[in-house]
Amino acid sequence: MKMKLMYAVVLALVAFAFVGCSKDKDEPIQTGGSIDAAVGTYKGSIDLSNTNGPMFDKTLTVTKVSDNTLKVEIGDKALKIPTKEFKVINNMDVSIQTSGVSPEGSFLFDVKNKTLLCQGKETKVGDVFFTFEGTKQ
């Protein structure tokens, strides 16, 4: 009888240890929150897939569409680059970046340095692949 009681106590302690130490697997990944830091006007260079090298002193405007979406628009309308929308996350206030793989391209804003690297992919006939690198004004 004593052996059965001891066995039951040990089993209860082991079960309690596993239950007490388990972690909630459904916790969301912590992010820095707002994407507002990336909103603004940037000045820098743009490189288009159909030209021979970068063009300097170009502007790009980033506006907020929703809590997780930013719209990017190139200032020089003569380049005929359509606006792009990116689903983004705030990576612990280090960067605001594209969340996952985006058919529109990629967006990476360095919060500390206030620099932007944005690439727009061709999403339809007539689009041009572009890379913009600039600093927030």
N, C-alpha and C positions, 0 to 999 in steps of 0.2 A: 504494500500500500504506500509506504514511504517513497519507494522508487517511482511509482506512478505519479505521485504528487510532485516530486522533484522534477520529473520529466515534463509535467504540465507547466510548472513555473518557468523552467528554462525555455520551453517552446513559446510561452507567452512573452517572455522578455525578448526573445529573438524577433518575434512578430512585431512587438512594440518598437523595436529598434528600426526595423524596415519601414514601418508606417511613419514614425517620427522623422526619419531622415529623407523621406521621398520629397522630390521637388515637383512643383506644378509645371508640367510640360507645356501647358497652354498659355503661359505668360507671353505677351507680345515682346518683340525685340524692342529695347528702349532706344528711342531716337531723341534728337535735340528739340523736336517740336516744329516750330514755325519755319516756313520757307521764305518769309518776307525779306530776309537779309540779301537774297539774290535779286530782288526786284530793283530795277533801275536802268540807267544808261551806261554802256560800256564803250570805250574807245580802244581800238587796236587794229589788228590786221586780219584780212580775210583772204583765204586761198580757195579758189574755185577749181574744180576738176577740169574745166574747159579753158583754163588760162595758163600762161607760163609764169607762175610765181605769185607771191602774195601782193595784195594791194594794201597800202597803209592808210592810216588816219580815217578808218571806217568806223561807223557806229552801229551798235546793236542795242535794241531795247528789250528788256524782260519785264513782262507784266504777269500778275497773278490771276489765274482763271478760277482756281479753287484751292482748298487747303493742301492739295497734293499735285497741282498742275500749274506749270508755267508756260507762257507763250513767248516765243522768241521772234523778233522781227528785225531784219536788216534795214538800216537807215537809207541806204542808197537804192532807191526804187528802180534806177536804170539797170541794176543787176538782175532784176526780175526773179528774185528768190522768194518763194512763198513762205508765209509764216509757218512756224513749227510749234507744236505743243508737246511738252514732255511731262510725263508722270515722274515726280521726284520725291526724294525723302531728305530729311535733315539728318545727317550722320553725326549725331552727338555734338552739334555746333562746330564741327571740324570742316565739313563740306556739305554742300547741297548738291545732290547728284541724281542722275537717272536711276529709277528703281527698276532693276532688272534690265533685260534687253528690250530696247524700244525700236520699233520700225521707223520712227522719225529720226533716230540718230542717238547722240549722247550729249549730256549736259553735266558739267562739273564746275562748281563754284567753290573756290577756296575761301572760307569765311575769314580767316586771319589776314591773308594777303589781298583779299578783295579782287581776285583774278578769276577769269572765266575761260574755260575751254569748251567750245560748243561745236559739234559736228552734226550737220544736217544731211541725212541720206536722201537719195532719190526715191520718192514714193510713188511717182507716176511719170509718164513719158513727158519729157521736156524739163523735168527738175534737174538741178545741178547739185552734185555733192559739194559741200563747203565745209571749211574749217575756220572758225573764228577764235582768235586769242586776244584777250583784252583785259583792261583794268576798269573797275567801276569808277565812275566820275562823281 
